[in-house]
Amino acid sequence: MKYFNELKRSMEYISKKKNTIFIGQAVEVPGTAMSNTLLNVKKSKKIELPVAEEMQMGITTGLMMAGYNPISIFPRWNFLLLAMNQLVNHLDKFNIMTDGKYNSKAIIRTGIGSKRPLHPQFQHVGDFTSEVKKMCPNINVVRLDSPKKIFSEYKKAIDAKNNKSTILVEYGDYYNEK
């Protein structure tokens, strides 16, 4: 069981669900390591976006309101920081603000940037998992530190009946190491 293969298997499983859609940068075109996990996902299930992280998180919430379960991809925590307003003030509070009237949830994929074999500098390798857990008490935040956890955590996130959104934190270095 390899880290990358488990991510790919998870994306293929999720993509078979009727109301899922993948959005973000480099979801339809190559550009990040995460792009390669989506190669077997149908093009009709993917929405490519420009670099506009706050807009992307707003679209994620809008897709939830339309009945989709979006998988919103932010390749690194450092990029997701640019969407914190939407994440903390809207997505985290969504079920409270709507009295739980929407039967939908989002999955946010993000990662701790890889440092090996080439360190991309410190603005790309942040890990804000603990801080976001504190700011978003209504969102599950899970570190995927082992290949064994990947499929079960993605399955739990998409199959749960509780309409609770989940942030799944991947490790860029593990794509080729584990």
N, C-alpha and C positions, 0 to 999 in steps of 0.2 A: 504494500500500500504506500504509494508515493504522494507527497503533498500536492503537487500540481495535478496529478491524475484524479485525486479526490475532489479538488476544486472543479475540474472539468466535469466529472461525474455529477456533482451537485448542481452545476448550471444546467446540464442536460435534463436532470430530473425536474428541476424547477420549471424549465421552459415547456415541459409537457402539460403543465397546469393551464387550464383554460384562460384564467384571468391575469396571467403574469406578463409583464413587459419589462425589458431591460433598457435603461436610459443612462446616458453619460457620455464622456469623452472616450473615444477609441473603443466603442462597443460594436460599431459596424466596420470600422477600418482598423488596421494594425496601429499600434502606438505604445502599448504598455504590455507588461507580462499578463495582466488580467485579460487583455484582448484575446489571447490565445486560449483562454478557458471558455470562450464563447464561440469557437469555430463551428461547432455542431448545433448551434442555436439558429433557428430559422430567421432569416432577415426580417420577416414580417413581425417578429417579436422584439426588434431592436430599434431604438430611436437614438441617433447620433446627435449630440449637442455640441455647441461651441464651448469654449472655456468661459463659463459663467456660472460659478458654483451656487451662488444664492438663488439664481433663477432656476437652476436644476432642482434644488431642494423644494422650491415653490411648485414646480411642475410635478414633483413627486407627490406632494400633498394633494394637488389637483387631480392627479391620476387616481389617488385613493378615493377621492370624493366621487369620481366617475365609476367606481367599482372595480378598479384594477388593483392588483398587488404588485406595485413597481419594485424592481430591483435597481436601485440607484447606485451607480458606481463612481466612486471618488478614489482614484488609484492610491492616494496617500493621505494620511491624516492632515498633513500640511495644507492640502487643497480643501479638505472638508472644513477646515477652520473658516474659510471664506463663506460658508453656508450656515454658520452658527446661529445667526438670528432666526432663520427659518427652522433650523433643527430644534433649538431650545424653546423658542416662543410659539411655534406652530405645530410641528410634527409631534414633539413630546406632549403637548397639551391637547392634541386633536380629539382624543376620546372624551376628555373632560369638557372641552368647549362644545362638543356636539352631543353631549349626553349619551355617548356610545351608539349613536344612530347609524353609523356607517359600518358595514360589514367588510372591512378592508384593513390592510396593514402594509407597511413598506419594509423592505429589506435594504439596508444600506451596507454596501461593500466598501471597505476601505482597507488600507494597509500601512504597516510600518515599512518605510522604504528600505530597500536592500542597500547594504554597505559593501557587499562583496560581489563581484571582484573589483568593482570600481565604486568608490564612495562619491555620491552625487552632491555632497556638501550638506550642511546641517539643516538647511531649509527644506529638505526632502526626506528626513529620516525621523521625524518626531513621532512620539507615542503619547497620545492624549487620552488614552482609554480611561484611566482613573478619574481624570477631571471631567470628562463627558458623562461618566456614570453618575457623578455627583450632580451635574447640571440637568440631567435627563432621567429623573427617577421613574418615568413611565415608559421607558424604552429599555429593552434587554440589550446589554452590551457584552459581547463575548469575544475573548481572544482565542484565535485558532492556533494554538501553540503546538499542536500535534496533528499529524495526518489522521489519526484515529477519531478525532473530534469533528472533522470537517463535515462529512456527509450527514452525520446525526444532527449537528447543530443547524445546518441549512434546512434539513428536513423538518426539524422541530419549528424553525422560524416560519416556514411556508405552510406547514400543515396544522399548526396550532389554531384552535378555534377561538382564542381569546382576543383576536384583533389587536394584538400588541406588536408594535414595530420592533425590529431588531437591527442592531449594528453588529456586523461580523468583521472582526479585525484580523487581517491576514498578515503574514510575515514574508516580506519580499525575499529575504535571504533563503527561506525554506523552499521556494519554488524549485530550486536545483539541488538543494542540500539534503532534504529529508524525503 
